[in-house]
Amino acid sequence: MRRLVLAALSLVLVVPAYASSPAAADDEAVATSATSARALASQRQVALATPGDFTGYGFDQCLAPTQAAMDRWWKKSPFSAVGIYISGDSRACRSQPNLSPTWVAAQVARGWRLLPIALGPQASCQPRFPRYKDDFRISPKPANGYAVAAAQGATEADKNAADATAYGIGPGSTIWYDLEGFNLGDTHCRESALVFTSSWVTRIKELGYVAGFYSSASSGIKMLDDARRLRPGQFALPDRIWIARWDGVANTSTTYIPEDGWRPGGRMKQYRGGHNETWGGVTINIDSNFIDLGAGSVPRPEGRCPGTRLGFWKYPALSPGSAKTTRVKVLQCLLTEQGTYSGPISGAYDAATIAGARAWQAARRFTPTDTFAKRHWVALLSAGPRTTIKRGSVDESVHRLQRALNAAGAGRFRATGVFDAKTEKAVRTYQSRLRIGVSGVATRQTWNKLQQGR
């Protein structure tokens, strides 16, 4: 019951005021209320499965940033995921002035993927812990084996799950246990850490969460991989690993463990340690991460122009007398969507199509001409909401962006609907060419230039 109540508190339901008359206004208000309720229900489902299927960039910082900082970084930074310390007595940031159920719900609604982190008991040979009087450590081997470490693991999992629930992060989400680096050569230290982790994994999964584990590549991660390969079945292993390896390479690989472990979809890597980054005028000291979890970023069906292929590497200029071509079908379909053409999708650049093209050009403040040139293609293909999208995005806008970048000559790739490495590179190329902020993020400024046909 407590879990359900706390989860409900993470969502803020805004009920619109109803108009007194006429009846049509009441109907509109009811529809708005129903839409809001559906949106909130959907938001809750996302929160329950954070971070979900995703391939892209994330950052983590001890203190959860302010809402204003998160909003600016969403619009300007390449990051789509944020690590937040939600639990554990070993945290340096046990006081979280910005973090709340409302904060969690706001980030999920915006589109952020959350990476909830627990930093509790640490390896018995870890020199920096405990930081606080009420912290406790994984005990070296006592007379009855590692029963103390096992008990601590289960207890900590209960605590971490309760704290996650209190923030509105429910079952189905991944909770990441942070085991800081330690001396892997210390046998008792390593074995008690393994027992603790195994117990924590077992219990956190019993509570319905996905078990994630963060540690340095050379200690905690290698410890788990050695257990996976050399002692299979002896320990419960996490579903996902978060590798701390500050090699500056944005991937999920490290030389400390082979490539077969926790693949596909079970790895992320902290590839750069604490440093300042500034996006949108807001500076935060962060660690940088590359994430490849679940099925990765999965494209959504677009559903536009059924039966007409829209994506090509090139969109050549069209002029009177041009032969029938699939590119003309693209033009006719998109002009139909824009409301300036109502003829058949024939592929013929005929008088009706030219008239529709001229009408669209005039509406977009281009000088009307019978030639549909490169700048027109760029503007038409990018037409639509100027949604901020970045690495890992699968919004409908990604299709539009990819096709427009191809038309602009900034890329030469298949429009998949997934904002991948090729798309990011093309955005950077385009931004550099136009001398606007080079971030690899399709910002509002980037969309503005595209929709101007630049």
C-alpha positions in Angstrom: 0.0 0.0 0.0 2.8 2.5 0.9 4.4 1.8 -2.5 1.2 2.6 -4.4 0.6 5.8 -2.4 4.1 7.1 -2.9 4.1 6.2 -6.6 0.9 8.2 -7.0 2.4 11.2 -5.2 5.1 11.3 -8.0 2.4 12.5 -10.5 0.8 15.9 -10.4 -2.7 15.9 -11.9 -3.9 19.3 -13.1 -7.6 19.5 -13.5 -8.7 22.3 -15.9 -11.4 24.7 -15.0 -14.7 24.0 -16.8 -16.4 26.7 -18.7 -20.0 27.4 -17.6 -21.3 27.7 -21.2 -21.9 26.7 -23.9 -22.1 22.9 -23.8 -19.3 22.7 -26.5 -16.9 24.3 -24.0 -17.7 21.6 -21.5 -17.0 18.9 -24.0 -13.7 20.5 -24.8 -12.8 20.7 -21.1 -13.7 17.0 -20.6 -11.6 16.0 -23.6 -8.7 18.0 -22.3 -9.0 16.4 -18.9 -9.1 12.9 -20.4 -6.1 13.7 -22.5 -4.2 14.9 -19.5 -5.1 11.8 -17.6 -3.9 9.6 -20.4 -0.7 11.6 -20.7 0.0 11.2 -17.0 -0.7 7.5 -17.1 1.7 7.2 -19.9 4.3 9.3 -18.0 3.9 6.9 -15.0 4.6 3.9 -17.2 7.8 5.6 -18.6 8.9 6.3 -15.0 8.3 2.7 -14.0 10.7 1.5 -16.7 13.4 4.1 -16.7 15.8 4.3 -18.5 14.1 1.8 -20.9 15.5 1.0 -24.3 18.1 3.6 -25.2 21.5 4.2 -26.9 23.0 7.6 -26.3 24.7 10.0 -23.9 24.1 10.5 -20.2 25.7 12.5 -17.4 25.8 12.1 -13.6 26.4 14.6 -10.8 26.1 14.1 -7.1 23.5 16.8 -6.6 20.4 16.7 -8.8 20.5 19.9 -10.9 17.8 22.6 -10.6 14.8 22.4 -12.9 16.0 25.5 -14.8 19.4 23.8 -15.4 17.8 20.6 -16.6 15.5 22.5 -19.0 18.5 24.4 -20.5 20.6 21.2 -20.8 17.7 19.4 -22.5 17.5 22.1 -25.2 21.2 22.5 -25.7 23.3 19.5 -24.5 23.8 16.2 -26.2 22.7 14.3 -23.0 19.4 12.5 -22.7 20.0 10.6 -19.5 20.8 11.8 -16.0 22.2 9.9 -13.1 20.7 10.8 -9.7 21.8 9.7 -6.3 18.6 8.6 -4.6 19.8 6.3 -1.7 22.6 5.1 0.5 24.4 6.5 3.5 27.8 6.7 1.8 26.6 9.5 -0.5 28.5 12.8 -0.2 25.1 14.4 -1.3 22.7 12.8 1.1 20.9 16.2 1.2 19.2 16.7 -2.2 17.5 20.1 -2.2 16.2 19.8 -5.8 15.3 16.1 -5.9 11.7 15.2 -5.2 8.8 13.2 -6.8 7.8 16.3 -8.7 11.4 16.7 -10.0 11.4 13.1 -11.2 8.0 13.4 -12.9 9.1 16.7 -14.6 12.2 15.1 -16.1 10.3 12.1 -17.3 7.7 14.3 -18.9 10.5 16.3 -20.6 12.0 13.1 -22.0 15.0 12.5 -19.7 16.0 8.9 -19.0 16.8 8.5 -15.3 19.7 6.5 -13.8 18.9 6.1 -10.1 22.0 5.4 -8.1 22.4 3.9 -4.6 25.7 4.4 -2.7 25.6 2.5 0.5 28.0 0.0 2.1 31.4 -0.3 0.5 34.1 -2.9 0.3 35.9 -3.5 3.6 39.2 -2.5 2.1 37.9 0.7 0.5 39.8 3.5 2.3 37.4 6.4 1.8 34.3 4.9 3.6 32.4 5.2 5.8 31.9 8.9 5.5 29.3 9.1 8.2 28.7 7.6 11.6 25.7 5.7 10.5 27.4 4.2 7.5 28.5 0.6 7.7 31.0 -1.5 5.6 31.0 -5.0 4.1 32.7 -7.0 6.9 35.8 -9.2 6.3 35.1 -12.9 6.6 33.7 -13.7 10.1 33.5 -17.1 11.7 30.3 -17.9 10.0 31.5 -17.1 6.5 30.1 -14.0 4.8 26.7 -14.0 6.3 27.1 -10.4 7.5 27.8 -9.2 4.0 24.8 -11.2 2.7 22.5 -9.7 5.3 23.7 -6.2 4.5 23.1 -6.7 0.8 19.4 -7.7 1.3 18.9 -4.9 3.9 20.4 -2.3 1.6 18.2 -3.5 -1.4 15.1 -3.0 0.7 16.2 0.5 1.6 17.2 1.4 -2.0 13.9 0.2 -3.4 11.9 2.1 -0.7 13.8 5.3 -1.5 13.2 4.8 -5.3 9.5 4.3 -4.7 9.4 7.4 -2.6 10.7 9.4 -5.5 8.1 7.8 -7.9 10.6 5.5 -9.5 8.8 2.2 -9.5 9.4 -1.5 -10.3 10.7 -2.1 -13.8 13.3 0.7 -13.4 17.0 0.0 -13.1 18.6 0.8 -9.8 22.4 1.1 -10.0 24.4 0.1 -7.0 27.6 2.1 -6.8 30.6 0.0 -5.4 33.6 2.3 -5.5 37.0 1.0 -6.5 38.9 -1.3 -4.1 41.9 -3.7 -3.9 40.8 -6.7 -6.0 43.8 -8.6 -4.7 42.5 -8.6 -1.1 40.7 -12.0 -1.1 38.4 -11.4 1.9 37.5 -7.9 0.7 36.7 -9.2 -2.8 34.7 -12.3 -1.6 32.6 -10.3 0.9 31.9 -7.7 -1.9 30.8 -10.5 -4.2 28.5 -12.0 -1.5 27.0 -8.5 -0.7 26.4 -7.8 -4.4 24.9 -11.2 -5.0 22.5 -10.7 -2.1 21.6 -7.2 -3.2 20.9 -8.3 -6.7 18.7 -11.1 -5.6 16.7 -8.9 -3.3 16.3 -5.9 -5.6 15.0 -8.2 -8.4 12.6 -9.8 -5.9 11.3 -6.3 -5.4 10.6 -5.9 -9.1 13.6 -3.7 -10.1 16.2 -4.3 -12.7 19.6 -4.8 -11.0 22.4 -2.5 -12.2 25.9 -2.3 -10.9 28.5 0.5 -11.1 32.1 0.2 -10.4 35.6 0.7 -11.7 36.6 -1.5 -14.7 39.6 -2.8 -12.9 38.0 -3.8 -9.6 34.2 -4.2 -9.2 33.5 -4.8 -12.9 36.4 -7.3 -13.3 35.3 -9.0 -10.0 31.8 -9.7 -11.5 33.1 -10.7 -14.9 35.6 -13.1 -13.3 32.7 -14.6 -11.4 30.6 -14.9 -14.5 33.3 -16.7 -16.5 35.2 -18.7 -13.8 32.5 -19.5 -11.2 29.2 -19.6 -13.2 26.1 -20.0 -11.1 27.8 -19.3 -7.8 26.6 -15.7 -7.5 23.6 -13.7 -8.6 24.9 -11.2 -11.1 23.4 -7.9 -12.1 21.3 -7.5 -15.2 23.3 -4.5 -16.3 26.8 -3.1 -15.6 28.0 0.5 -15.6 31.7 0.6 -16.3 33.8 3.4 -14.8 36.7 3.7 -17.3 37.9 7.2 -18.0 39.5 6.5 -21.4 37.6 9.3 -23.2 36.0 6.9 -25.6 32.3 7.1 -25.9 31.4 3.4 -26.1 30.8 0.5 -23.7 34.0 -1.4 -24.1 37.0 -1.8 -21.8 40.1 -3.9 -22.0 39.5 -5.2 -18.4 36.7 -7.5 -19.5 35.9 -9.4 -22.7 33.2 -8.2 -25.1 30.8 -11.0 -24.6 29.6 -10.1 -21.1 26.3 -8.3 -20.6 25.7 -7.9 -24.3 23.5 -7.0 -26.1 21.9 -4.2 -24.2 23.4 -4.6 -20.7 26.2 -2.1 -20.6 27.0 1.6 -20.1 30.3 3.3 -19.6 31.4 6.3 -17.7 34.1 7.4 -20.1 35.1 10.7 -18.6 35.3 11.7 -15.0 34.5 15.0 -13.2 34.7 18.1 -15.4 32.8 21.2 -16.1 30.5 21.5 -19.1 28.5 24.5 -20.1 25.3 24.2 -22.2 22.8 27.0 -22.7 24.8 29.2 -20.4 24.6 26.7 -17.5 27.7 25.0 -16.1 27.6 21.7 -14.3 30.4 19.5 -13.0 29.7 16.1 -14.4 30.8 12.6 -15.4 30.1 11.6 -19.0 28.5 8.3 -19.9 27.7 6.4 -23.1 24.6 4.1 -22.7 23.5 1.1 -24.7 20.7 -0.6 -22.8 17.8 -2.9 -23.6 17.0 -3.0 -27.3 18.8 0.3 -27.8 16.9 3.2 -29.4 14.1 1.6 -31.4 12.5 3.5 -34.3 8.8 4.2 -34.2 6.7 3.7 -37.3 6.3 7.0 -39.1 3.0 6.3 -40.9 3.3 9.2 -43.4 2.6 8.9 -47.1 1.7 5.2 -47.2 3.2 3.5 -50.2 5.5 6.4 -51.0 9.2 6.1 -50.1 10.3 9.4 -48.6 14.0 8.9 -47.7 16.8 9.3 -50.3 20.4 10.3 -50.2 19.8 13.1 -52.7 16.9 15.3 -53.7 17.8 16.8 -57.1 16.2 20.0 -58.3 13.0 19.6 -60.4 12.1 21.8 -63.3 9.4 21.8 -66.0 10.0 18.8 -68.3 11.6 16.7 -65.6 10.9 13.0 -66.1 8.6 11.0 -63.9 10.5 10.1 -60.7 10.0 8.9 -57.2 11.3 12.2 -55.9 8.3 13.9 -57.5 6.1 11.5 -55.6 7.8 12.6 -52.4 7.1 16.3 -53.4 3.5 15.6 -54.2 2.8 13.7 -51.0 4.5 16.4 -48.8 2.7 19.2 -50.6 -0.6 17.4 -50.0 0.2 17.4 -46.3 1.0 21.1 -46.5 -2.4 21.7 -48.2 -1.1 23.2 -51.5 -1.6 20.2 -53.8 -4.6 17.9 -54.2 -3.8 15.9 -57.3 -2.7 12.2 -57.7 0.7 10.9 -56.4 1.8 10.2 -60.0 5.5 11.1 -60.0 4.9 13.6 -62.8 6.2 17.2 -62.4 3.2 18.6 -64.2 1.3 21.9 -64.1 -0.8 21.0 -61.1 2.3 19.9 -59.1 4.2 23.1 -60.1 1.2 25.2 -59.0 1.2 23.4 -55.7 4.9 23.9 -55.3 4.6 27.6 -56.1 1.8 28.0 -53.6 4.0 26.4 -50.9 7.0 28.6 -51.8 4.9 31.7 -51.5 3.5 30.5 -48.1 7.0 29.9 -46.9 8.2 33.3 -48.1 10.3 32.0 -51.0 10.1 33.7 -54.3 7.7 31.5 -56.3 9.4 29.7 -59.2 8.7 26.7 -61.4 11.9 25.1 -60.3 11.9 23.2 -57.0 15.5 23.7 -55.9 17.8 22.4 -53.2 16.8 25.1 -50.7 13.1 24.2 -51.2 13.7 20.5 -50.6 15.6 21.3 -47.3 12.8 23.5 -46.1 9.9 21.2 -47.1 11.5 18.0 -45.8 12.2 19.6 -42.4 8.8 21.3 -42.1 7.0 20.5 -38.8 7.5 21.0 -35.1 11.0 22.2 -34.1 11.4 19.5 -31.4 14.8 19.2 -29.6 16.2 15.8 -30.6 19.6 14.3 -30.1 21.6 11.1 -30.0 19.2 8.3 -29.1 16.0 10.1 -30.0 13.3 8.2 -31.9 10.8 11.0 -32.3 8.9 11.5 -35.6 11.1 14.6 -36.0 14.2 12.3 -36.6 12.8 11.2 -39.9 12.3 14.8 -41.0 15.8 15.8 -39.8 17.6 13.0 -41.5 15.9 13.6 -44.9 16.6 17.4 -44.6 20.2 16.8 -43.8 20.6 14.6 -46.8 18.9 17.3 -49.0 21.2 19.9 -47.5 24.3 17.9 -48.4 25.4 17.5 -44.8 24.8 13.7 -44.8 24.4 10.7 -47.0 22.7 8.0 -45.1 19.4 6.1 -44.7 16.7 7.9 -42.8 16.0 5.3 -40.1 14.1 7.3 -37.6 16.8 6.7 -35.0 19.2 9.6 -34.1 22.4 7.6 -34.4 26.1 8.4 -34.8 25.7 9.2 -38.5 22.9 11.6 -37.8 24.9 13.3 -35.0 27.9 13.7 -37.4 25.7 15.2 -40.1 24.1 17.7 -37.6 27.6 18.8 -36.5 28.6 19.2 -40.2 25.5 21.3 -40.9 26.0 23.4 -37.8 29.6 24.0 -38.5 28.9 25.0 -42.1 26.3 27.6 -40.9 28.5 28.7 -38.1 25.9 28.1 -35.4 26.6 26.3 -32.1 28.1 22.9 -32.9 26.6 20.4 -30.5 25.3 17.6 -32.6 21.8 18.4 -31.1 19.0 19.5 -33.4 18.3 22.7 -31.5 15.6 25.2 -32.3 18.2 27.3 -34.1 19.2 24.3 -36.2 15.6 23.7 -37.2 15.1 27.4 -38.0 18.0 27.2 -40.5 16.7 24.1 -42.1 13.2 25.4 -42.4 14.7 28.5 -44.1 16.2 26.2 -46.7 19.8 27.0 -45.7 
